[in-house]
């Protein structure tokens, strides 16, 4: 549906991960610039947050959220996953 609203829009996992990386970088840089002294954010912390954004979906298989909602409750009796 996004491509109907935004012609040419694509949304693969790769592009999603790049977008989350960018947003994480913006957030951690803003925190660093505004609250550096009180939060003690260093370059290692900023790199870690950016890498977490980039790699947050690694390991997801196809239809992985369907797996969480349909398969796991059947395997784990009574689970409210």
Secondary structure, DSSP 8 states (H G I E B T S, - for coil): -HHHHSTT----HHHHHHHHHHHHHHHHHHHHHHHHHHHT--HHHHHHHHHHHHHTTTT--TTHHHIIIIIHHHHSTT---
